Amino acid sequence: MYAQVVGEDRAPVNLPAPGKSVDLGTPQDARSPRFTASLFPSVAIGEDGRVVVA
């Protein structure tokens, strides 16, 4: 999953890359069932301006 904060990031950032382990899923669906949030992420902005993607 990639995210880009417009006006801050020059390019999209690969969020789950460092230390991520994956489950290969099934031949019919190769998306990782272990990280279902990467399929439908939630994005929130805190009062201090921090961006949270879960």
CNS distance restraints for C-alpha pairs under 8 A (distance, minus, plus):
assign (resid   1 and name CA) (resid  14 and name CA) 5.89 0.50 0.50
assign (resid   1 and name CA) (resid  15 and name CA) 5.97 0.50 0.50
assign (resid   1 and name CA) (resid  16 and name CA) 6.64 0.50 0.50
assign (resid   1 and name CA) (resid  38 and name CA) 5.82 0.50 0.50
assign (resid   2 and name CA) (resid  12 and name CA) 5.56 0.50 0.50
assign (resid   2 and name CA) (resid  13 and name CA) 5.17 0.50 0.50
assign (resid   2 and name CA) (resid  14 and name CA) 4.52 0.50 0.50
assign (resid   2 and name CA) (resid  15 and name CA) 5.77 0.50 0.50
assign (resid   3 and name CA) (resid  12 and name CA) 5.10 0.50 0.50
assign (resid   3 and name CA) (resid  13 and name CA) 5.38 0.50 0.50
assign (resid   3 and name CA) (resid  14 and name CA) 6.86 0.50 0.50
assign (resid   3 and name CA) (resid  15 and name CA) 6.96 0.50 0.50
assign (resid   4 and name CA) (resid   8 and name CA) 7.90 0.50 0.50
assign (resid   4 and name CA) (resid   9 and name CA) 5.74 0.50 0.50
assign (resid   4 and name CA) (resid  10 and name CA) 7.82 0.50 0.50
assign (resid   4 and name CA) (resid  11 and name CA) 6.31 0.50 0.50
assign (resid   4 and name CA) (resid  12 and name CA) 4.37 0.50 0.50
assign (resid   4 and name CA) (resid  13 and name CA) 6.11 0.50 0.50
assign (resid   5 and name CA) (resid   9 and name CA) 5.39 0.50 0.50
assign (resid   5 and name CA) (resid  12 and name CA) 7.87 0.50 0.50
assign (resid   9 and name CA) (resid  13 and name CA) 7.80 0.50 0.50
assign (resid  16 and name CA) (resid  20 and name CA) 5.96 0.50 0.50
assign (resid  22 and name CA) (resid  32 and name CA) 5.87 0.50 0.50
assign (resid  22 and name CA) (resid  34 and name CA) 6.61 0.50 0.50
assign (resid  22 and name CA) (resid  35 and name CA) 7.64 0.50 0.50
assign (resid  23 and name CA) (resid  32 and name CA) 5.19 0.50 0.50
assign (resid  23 and name CA) (resid  33 and name CA) 6.51 0.50 0.50
assign (resid  23 and name CA) (resid  34 and name CA) 6.20 0.50 0.50
assign (resid  24 and name CA) (resid  30 and name CA) 5.92 0.50 0.50
assign (resid  24 and name CA) (resid  31 and name CA) 7.04 0.50 0.50
assign (resid  24 and name CA) (resid  32 and name CA) 5.85 0.50 0.50
assign (resid  25 and name CA) (resid  29 and name CA) 6.10 0.50 0.50
assign (resid  25 and name CA) (resid  30 and name CA) 5.07 0.50 0.50
assign (resid  25 and name CA) (resid  31 and name CA) 6.13 0.50 0.50
assign (resid  25 and name CA) (resid  32 and name CA) 5.56 0.50 0.50
assign (resid  25 and name CA) (resid  33 and name CA) 6.14 0.50 0.50
assign (resid  26 and name CA) (resid  30 and name CA) 5.79 0.50 0.50
assign (resid  32 and name CA) (resid  36 and name CA) 6.83 0.50 0.50
assign (resid  35 and name CA) (resid  39 and name CA) 7.80 0.50 0.50
assign (resid  36 and name CA) (resid  40 and name CA) 7.06 0.50 0.50
assign (resid  37 and name CA) (resid  41 and name CA) 4.96 0.50 0.50
assign (resid  37 and name CA) (resid  42 and name CA) 7.58 0.50 0.50
assign (resid  37 and name CA) (resid  54 and name CA) 6.29 0.50 0.50
assign (resid  38 and name CA) (resid  54 and name CA) 7.86 0.50 0.50
assign (resid  41 and name CA) (resid  53 and name CA) 6.50 0.50 0.50
assign (resid  41 and name CA) (resid  54 and name CA) 5.64 0.50 0.50
assign (resid  42 and name CA) (resid  53 and name CA) 5.64 0.50 0.50
assign (resid  42 and name CA) (resid  54 and name CA) 5.25 0.50 0.50
assign (resid  43 and name CA) (resid  51 and name CA) 7.14 0.50 0.50
assign (resid  43 and name CA) (resid  52 and name CA) 5.71 0.50 0.50
assign (resid  43 and name CA) (resid  53 and name CA) 4.59 0.50 0.50
assign (resid  43 and name CA) (resid  54 and name CA) 6.59 0.50 0.50
assign (resid  44 and name CA) (resid  51 and name CA) 5.91 0.50 0.50
assign (resid  44 and name CA) (resid  52 and name CA) 5.21 0.50 0.50
assign (resid  44 and name CA) (resid  53 and name CA) 6.58 0.50 0.50
assign (resid  45 and name CA) (resid  49 and name CA) 5.87 0.50 0.50
assign (resid  45 and name CA) (resid  50 and name CA) 5.66 0.50 0.50
assign (resid  45 and name CA) (resid  51 and name CA) 4.71 0.50 0.50
assign (resid  45 and name CA) (resid  52 and name CA) 6.27 0.50 0.50
assign (resid  46 and name CA) (resid  50 and name CA) 5.25 0.50 0.50
assign (resid  46 and name CA) (resid  51 and name CA) 6.55 0.50 0.50
assign (resid  46 and name CA) (resid  52 and name CA) 7.73 0.50 0.50
